[in-house]
Amino acid sequence: MSTSHSVYLTGLVANTTYHFTVQSTNLSSLSSTSSDYTFTTLSSTPPNKDYNFYFGQLHSHTSNSDGQGTYSSAYTYARDTAKLDFFAITDHSNNFDNYTDWTKSQEWANMKNTANSFNKDGVFAAIAGFEMTWSNGTGHMNTFNTEWFESRLTTGMNLQTYYNKIAADTGSISQWNHPGTKFGDFNNFGYYSAATDKAIKLIEVGNGAGVPGSSSYYPSYSYYTTALDKGWHVAPSNNQDNHSTNWGTSNDCRTVILATSLTRKNVFEAIRNLRVYASEDKDLEISFSINNSIMGSTLSNPSTLNISITGYDSEASDTISKIELISDGGIVSASKIFSSNNVSWNPQLASKYKYYYVRITEKDGNIAVTAPIWTGK
């Protein structure tokens, strides 16, 4: 006579092979051990299975400020030639007419109207924004999804005053542009408040029309880590900051968002929820989750982190050479070497740090970094 028993195992990692044996003992204390058995857990369903990857740019200029071309030519080129999914024009606000009273600015109204005329759900998300450019070394910021614009020429419009303004407009979304010694680092990412943290969602880790490694490309990866260590909840972006008529084609860098469908509303929703990563490759798709929570999430202080990372490049020659998990202070918590354009990695770690984000390096040196997942510590 035999009796069947069921055993339930928890904490197993997806797509992993396990070995086990079975030992039985009868009433006479005689025991035997089975042969070695193996089983492989199923691949986990990616938490972003309902999201699509959309590639675009969130920093560009036209002849309305210090760039070239018209609003219409910029949106047309970005959509039809660069094949971007979303694209923002962000001319310098101090160059708009009637810069002290946005309600009287015809140029601002024209930009918004032109964006609306090009915006088409499922095809192209056209965005109108502006760049706030302090000239005293404070820094530059893009702001999106507002009725208004603000200018550095407004009396008393310093960084703290501006932070208060964007925090008061709960629909607004702002981005720190090219932080560094040249333009400024926002007083070392000071003046944190919970309200402003909800308004500032992006930080450029790459900026410029040049190819990565050239003198006209400005990486700011270390400033991203600094901002996170200061307590800000931001996602990385990579934008060309075009000043010529090459919107989206001056290099292969992209800001990538994960959304259910391509609409302007969904682009903003993805940014608000930090489902964003920055890539120096124009078609690299990255999925990143911890304990089934996608990039941009905050966990409830778990003790164990079951991590899922996938990277895929549609160009077979663009092989991924390394994946790293970056934590507080820029610490590399884990890393693995690869040599494929289609990779997955499912490490399990003890939770030690406040945040983790993914850094992928391709064989050609191109880098991509994701938004973090915060552990809740």
N, C-alpha and C positions, 0 to 999 in steps of 0.2 A: 504494500500500500504506500502511495506517495502523496505528499502534500505540496501544493504549489504555493509559492510566495511571490509577492510583488515588491520590488524595490524602486523607490523614487529618488533620483539624484538631482540635486540643485547646484547652481553655480557653474554649470558646464559652459564652456566657450564654444560659440558657433564654429562650424567647419573645422572641427578638431577631432583627431583620432585618439581614442582612449583604449587601454588594455585592462582586462580584468580576469580574475579567476573566481571560481565558486568552491567553497569548502563546506562539506557537510559532515555532521557527526550524529551517529545513531544513539539509541538508548544504552547501548553497550560501550559507549565511548570510543567506538571505532570511527575513524574519520578518513576522508579521502578528498583530494583536491583535483579539480577539473583541469583540463588543458587551458592554455591561454586563449582568451577570446578578445576580439576587438570590435569596436563600433565607432562610427564617425557621426558626429552631430550634424544636423542640417545647417545649411547656410542661413544665417539670420535674414529676415526680411528688413531691408534698410528702412530706418525711420523716415527717410526722405523719399520713399517710393511714390508718394503722391505729388512730389515736386519735380519740376523741370528745371534745367539749367538755362539761364539767360545771360548773355554776354554783352557788355556795354561799356559806356564811358560817362563819367559824371563830372567832367571838368574840361571846358573848352571856351574859346573866345571867337568873336567876329570883329568886323570893322567898327562895331559900335563901341568897342573899347580899344584894346591894343592888338587886335588880331586882324584877320582879313576875311572878306566875304560877307554875305548877308545871312540873316536868320534862315531864310528859305534854302539857300545854297548849302548851308551847314547841315540842316536836317536831311535834305535830299541826298547829299553825299554820304552821310553817316548811315542812312538806311539802304541806299541802292549800291554804293560802291564798297563801303566798309562792311556792309551786311551786319550792322549792329542790331541787337534786339531792342536796346534802349539807349538814349543819348540825351545829354543835358548841355544846354548852352548856359554858361555862367560868366557873363561879362562883368567887368569891374563896376561896382555900383556907383563909384564916384564919377564915372563917365556918362551916366544917364543924364538926360535933360531933367531939369527940376529935381535935382538929387536931394534937395531938402524937403520935398513934398511929393512923395511917390504918387499921390492921387492925380497929380498934374503932369506926370511923365508920359509922353507919347511913346517914347522908345521902349519903356517897360511894358506898356500896354501892347505895343506891336509884338514884342517878344512872346508874351503870353498868348496872344491871339494866334500867332504863327505856330507856336507849339500845339495849340489846340487843333489847328487845321491839319497838322501832320500826324497827330496822335490817332492811332487806329487799333482797337483791341484785337489781339491775336496776330498782329502784324508788326507794329512798331510803337514803342512808348516814347513819345517826345516830351521832354521835360524842360521847363524854363526855371532858371535859378539865377543867383547872382553871387559874385565873389566880393566879400568884405575884406578890404586890403589896408590894414594899418601900415603906415610908412615908418613907424618908430621901432621896428623890430619885434613887435608883439606877435605877428603872424597873420596869415590869411585864412579865411574860412568861406566855404560855400554853404549857402542856405537854399533849401528847396521847399516847395509846397506852401508858399505864403502868398497872401494878397499884396503884401507890402514888400518894399526893399528898404534897406538902411545904408547910409554912407558914412565913411570915416570923417567926412567934412561936417557932419552934424555936431554941434557943440556938445561936449561932454560924452560923446559916444566912445568910451573906452571899452576894454575887454569885459570888465565886470558889468557895465551897463548893458552891453550887447548880450551877455549871458542871461541877464534878467529878462531881456526882451524876447529872446527865442524860447526861454523857459515858459514865459507867459502865453505864448502861442503854442498850444499843445499839439497842433497839427504840423508844426514845422519840423524839418529834419536838417541837421547841419553836419558838416564834414570839416575836420582839420586838414588843411592843405599843406603839402610838402614841409612838414616840421623839420627844423634844423637850424643851424647857425646863420644861414643866409637870410631867411625871412622871419625866423622866430619860432619859439616852441611854446607860445601861449603861457609865458611866465612859468615855465617848467610844469605845464599842465596843472597850474594852480586853480584856486577858486572853485574847488569841487563843491557841488550841492546835488542832492537827489533830484531836484527839479531840472537842473541843467544837464545832468546825466541822462535824463530821458529825452533831451533835445539833441544832444550831440551823439551821433550814431556811427560815424565813420572817421577813419584816419588814413590818409594816404601813406602807404609804405613804399610806393613807387610813383614817380611823377616825371613827366617830360616826354618830348617827342622823339628823343633819341633811343637807340636800342640799348638794352641793359649792358652796362659796362662802358658805355660811351660817356663823353663829357657832358652831354645834354640829357642825361638820365640821372635822376636824383633818388637813390634808395634811402628809405627812412625806417628800416625794419627795427632798429634798436629803439626808436622813439615810440613805436607801437607797444613794445614791452614796457617802456617807462610809463606810458599812459595807463596801461592795465595795472601796473604796480601801484599807481596813484589812486586806484579804485574806480577808474572810469570803465564803463561797459560799452566798448566800441568794437566795431568790426573793421578789418583792413580793406582798403580799396587801392586800385592802381589805375591811374588816369594819365592821358597824354598831354593835358593842358595845352591843347593845340592853339597856336597863334598864326598858323598858315592854313591853307585850304586843303588840309590832309586829315580831316577829322576821322579818326579811327584807323587810319592806314599808316601812320608815321612809324609805328612799331606794332608788335603783337601783344602788348600788355592789355589786360582786361580786368574790369571789375565784374564779378559773377554773382548773380543772385539766384536763390532757389525759390520758385513760386509755382503755384498751381496752374497758372496760365499767364499769358503775356498781356497785362494791362498796366497802365500807369499806377492805378490804385494798388495792384498787387506788387509792383516794384517797391512802392513806398512801404507796404505792409511787410515785405521781406526785410527791408532795411531796418524798420523799427524792431523787428524780432531778431535781427543780426544773423539772418541766414545769408551770409555774404562771405566771399573769399576773394583774395587778390591774386592774380596770376600774371606771370611774364610770358605765358603761352596762351595763344588765342582760343584753344579748344580743349584745354585740360579740364576734365570733370572730376570733382572731388566730393566724396561723401564722408562724413565724420560724425560719429555718435558715441556717446558713453551711456551705458545702461539704457539703451534704446531712446535716448534723448539727443536730438540733433544739435548741430553747431548753433551757438547763440543761447543755449538753454542754461538754466541754473538748477543744479541738483539739490537734494535735501541731505547733504553731508553723508554720503554712503561711505562705508569702510572699504569696499572693493569697487574697482572700476573695470567693467567689461567694455572694452574699446573696440570699435569697428571703424576701419578706414579703408576706403577704396579709392584708387586713382586710375583714370582711363584717358588716354589720348588717342584720338581717331587716326592720327598719323603714326604708323607703326615704327617709324624711325625715331620718334620722340619718346625715347625710353626713360622711364623713371629709375633713377639710380639710388635714391635714398628717401626714406620717410622718417621724420623725427617728431616726437612729442615734446613741445616746449612748455615749460611751466614758469612759475614765479621767478622773476629776475633773469629770465632767459635760460634757465637750466634745461638741459636736454634730459628729460626723464626716461626716455627710451628711444631707440632707433633701430632701423633694419635696412640692410642693403638689398636692392632689387636690380633687375635688368630686364625690364619688360615695359610695354606701353599699357598693360592691363594688370594691375596688382591689387591685392587685398591683404590686410594685416589685422589680426584680432588679438592684441596683447591683453593681458589681465594684470592690473597693477593695484597695489594698495594705495588708497587715497592719502596723499601727503601734502598736496598743494591747493591753492585757492582756484587756480585755473589751469587749463590745458588747451593748447591749440596745435594744429598740425602744420609742419613745414615740409614741403615736398621739393626735392631738387632733381631736375632732369639731367641726363647725361650731357646736354649742351650747356649746362650751367643755369638754365632758367629756374626761377624760384617761384613757389606759390605758398601762401600762408592763409589759413582759415580763421574765421572768428573763433573765439575760445568757447569752451564749455566750462562754466564755473561750478565748483563742487559744492558750494554752500558753506564752506568753512569760514 
